[in-house]
Amino acid sequence: MTTDSSRTSPTARGGISTFKGEERALRADRLGTGGLLLSVLAATAPLMVVAGVMPTTFAVMGIVGQPLLFVVLGVVLILFSIGYAEMSRHVHNAGAFYAYISRGLGGTAGAGAALVALVAYNALQVGIYGIFGFEVSGLLATYADVQIAWWIPALVAALAVGLLGWLKIDVNARVLGVLLVIEVLLVVVFDIAAIADPGKEGLSLHAFNPDTLTGAGVGTALCFCIAAFLGFEQAPVYAEETSRPHVLVPRVMFLAVGGVAVFFALSSWALTVANGPSAIVGTSQKQSAGLLFFLTESRLGGTFTDVLHVLFVTGMFAALLSFHNVVARYAFAMGREGLLPAAFGRTSGTSGAPGTGSLLQTVVAVVVVAAFAIADDKPAGDPTAPVLQLFTWFGNIGALGVIVLMAAASLSVVVFFVRRGAAGAQAWRLVTSALAGIALLVIAGFTVKDFEVLVGAGPDSSLSWVLPGIIGLAALAGVVLGLVLRARAPEKHARIGLGNEAFQLDKAASS
């Protein structure tokens, strides 16, 4: 491999001869099992899922068996994680998805995956600012009698997240951990209260009956529910910042998937128990995102409900920070490998965080929030108001992108081990990856087919193809970039997906 002297020449820093290239490696030993687990689980925003996604799925899809869907998806994602986790033992790169895909399917496919990942995780993060601003504005109006536009708290949050993104990842993990633990405890309190004081139908297990998963809405309900899991797949993004990535990353992934599946299955079942399975759809249609708060008010009182409202907001902030960190690390990995300008491939000197990538994500968030604020000429409660469109449009674009990446990563796992001559030794993992890939492709198909339902648009709306088309365009742009690099800069194309491994090779060659 050729040596880039500009990145490996020694420089004096504090009297110690170091390599400039060290700025292109994230600092190890920053995260243990707990910190890594909390960092990835924060992105699932458990309170936002229980208070927002679950009532919406009951109301829009009319599927009583949502708890069973979480179990089914948990099985699919465990199957996915088996091969994905094994891949993480062989590839340690902050650009996890695209690094894995490039190792299996080649650098050009990896470049396409990199652009999809950058767009998808940016969309997931930026979309949350819409619902965050909406909720903070409502809280201030209710409890402080202060009327402010939604975009003001959204922009303040974007700047706060950007500032935290420049800090050490272990500091971020502590912030995320505190917020996550508190909101999980509050949901558990509700679950216990619902089971202790069930509705008229008692402790019915009807929601786990396979007969509840019939009808045209099941495929779309799968799309809603799989979005609730997003975050677990981020564990390999932090591999370079752990002491034993080959041990910690797989452990955290399985803990995250299993924990999320059980937690959401039980919590959605608690909602059906509190209402009664026969009434859950109608009550959800009436109460919408207020369903959880409506149920806690009668069982746990006004003070608990008020605290829950506040933690609903802080949980969203935790998700914003978690996705921000992931985007910054993808940008760092892409900058280090020539898919973005080299400035993105350097860490900040004091914290070791990918500062330029963090700045990029902050700028994207501020620009998008500002654009939706300028376009906002409708009351906040109007379902077509830009504040709500920001959340639904971008959230579903991001979810589609991650589902596609997971399906491609499943295929890549199979190809990677077959090419290494390890098909026999890894046979059962290849089977699970293939099964997961097929299931994820089916879910991606439903997502595209029913996109107008997911974003609340009409059947003839151009949004049904324009919004998912953004993911297609990102993939196409990445593939074109990969082809250009292969033709004009083959040495850069050969490095796609190598990450810190390429840097270490450069460093060794120069010494």
Disulfide bonds with the S-S distance in Angstrom:
none
